[in-house]
Amino acid sequence: MSFIGKNIKKIRALKKLNQSEFAKIFDLNRGNISAYEEERAEPKINTIIQIANTFGVSVDLLITNELTANELYSLNIVNKKLNEAHHFSSKPQKKSSKSGIGLVYIKSYFEYIANKSNKDFIHNLPQIDLPVTFKGVSRAFELNGSEMEYNQQGLHHGDIMLGLLCDAKTQLELHKVYVIVSDEGIMVKRLRSLEKNHLTFESDDPNYDPILLETKSINELWEVKGNYSTYINPPKMLEEKVMLLEKRLDELEGRL
């Protein structure tokens, strides 16, 4: 089994490239990249070699292993250090004191996973100021995907999830929403059941299957305490019926 399609998708996410931009690097078209990522086709060996050389990974690793977030981040770390060296300044840099809550954007998911224990990285996260305070460690995450949305209700792609760090073994409550950080990625799900060594999470959209995770595979778990959205939910079915009833009452009063 080849992992080339999954690895291309992960590399694109790390490099913040859409399919068309990635395709252009290798004289391909967007449809080629889509087919690779959806495992409907595989790139020619010459293309695989070009991808491996461009991003500094072995051909063997690119094909035979699904790259983890740490491995992906390491592909870029040398280039980043070289770039920093070219822009070196002899003047000492003062660390700014920041207030607010650190925000993890979708485009920074892999970088966050690889550096979640790095104090300097956490300190330099974008900050957002919100009129809330929590006892404990808090962090904000931009929501990726629409699995927590159903019938246009719920949490929407791009919403900001405000999370409070909790212990996966002692501080969980059923049916609450959590931001889950693992080596494979970051996702937002609702806790469906918990056992001694496993947790089952589900999406609010019933078209997605529940997922079973081993407790030890979870690096961080953040209980969602609130979300901030620019999306206005349409009225729910019951609200629509009430609005329709009120409208008809107004029409009747107008006739009397």
C-alpha positions, 0 to 999 in steps of 0.5 A, spaced: 500 500 500 502 506 498 502 512 502 504 517 497 497 521 496 496 522 504 503 524 504 502 529 499 496 532 502 499 533 509 505 536 505 501 541 502 497 543 509 504 544 512 506 548 506 500 552 506 499 550 498 492 549 495 492 543 490 493 548 484 499 551 487 502 544 489 501 542 482 504 548 478 511 546 482 511 539 478 508 541 472 501 538 473 494 540 474 490 540 480 486 534 477 492 530 478 493 532 485 486 531 487 486 524 484 493 522 488 490 524 494 483 521 493 487 514 491 484 514 484 491 514 481 499 515 483 504 519 480 509 517 476 516 515 479 519 521 476 514 526 479 515 522 486 522 523 486 521 530 484 517 531 490 522 527 495 527 532 492 523 538 493 521 537 500 527 533 503 524 526 504 527 520 502 523 516 496 522 510 500 519 514 506 514 518 502 511 511 499 511 506 504 510 510 511 504 515 512 508 521 515 507 524 522 506 531 524 513 531 527 516 528 521 513 533 516 515 539 521 522 536 521 522 537 513 521 544 514 525 546 520 532 546 517 530 551 511 527 555 517 533 555 521 537 557 514 532 563 513 533 565 520 541 565 519 540 570 513 536 575 517 540 574 523 541 581 527 546 582 533 541 586 537 538 582 542 531 581 541 526 583 547 521 578 549 514 582 548 509 581 554 503 578 551 496 578 554 490 574 551 489 567 549 493 563 544 490 562 537 492 556 533 489 557 526 488 551 521 494 552 517 498 552 523 495 545 526 502 541 524 506 546 527 502 546 533 503 539 534 510 538 533 511 544 538 506 544 543 511 543 548 516 548 546 515 554 551 517 560 546 513 557 540 507 557 545 509 564 547 509 567 540 502 564 538 497 569 535 493 572 541 486 574 541 483 578 547 476 575 549 472 578 555 472 571 559 477 568 564 478 561 566 482 558 572 487 553 568 490 553 561 486 556 556 487 556 548 483 557 542 483 553 536 480 555 529 475 549 527 477 545 521 471 542 517 463 541 518 463 535 522 460 539 528 454 542 523 448 539 522 442 542 518 446 548 518 446 548 526 452 548 530 459 549 529 461 551 523 468 551 519 472 557 521 469 558 528 474 559 533 473 554 539 475 557 546 478 551 550 480 549 557 486 544 558 483 538 562 486 531 564 483 525 559 483 520 565 479 524 570 476 531 568 471 528 562 464 529 561 459 525 556 456 529 551 461 535 552 465 538 546 472 537 546 478 539 541 483 533 541 490 534 539 494 527 537 500 526 533 495 525 527 492 532 527 487 536 531 479 535 531 473 537 534 468 532 537 463 530 542 464 525 547 460 519 546 463 514 551 469 513 556 472 506 558 478 505 562 483 506 556 479 508 550 474 514 549 469 514 543 467 521 540 462 523 535 460 528 530 454 532 531 453 530 523 450 523 524 453 522 517 460 521 520 462 515 524 464 515 531 471 514 532 475 510 538 481 513 540 486 510 545 487 515 551 495 514 550 494 517 543 491 523 545 496 529 547 492 534 549 484 535 550 481 541 551 474 542 553 470 547 549 467 553 553 465 557 548 465 558 540 466 565 536 463 565 529 461 570 524 456 565 521 448 566 523 445 560 524 438 560 521 432 558 525 431 551 527 424 548 525 421 549 532 423 557 531 420 557 524 413 554 526 413 559 531 415 565 527 410 562 522 404 562 527 406 569 529 405 572 522 398 568 521 396 571 528 398 578 525 394 577 519 388 575 522 388 581 527 389 586 521 383 583 518 379 584 524 
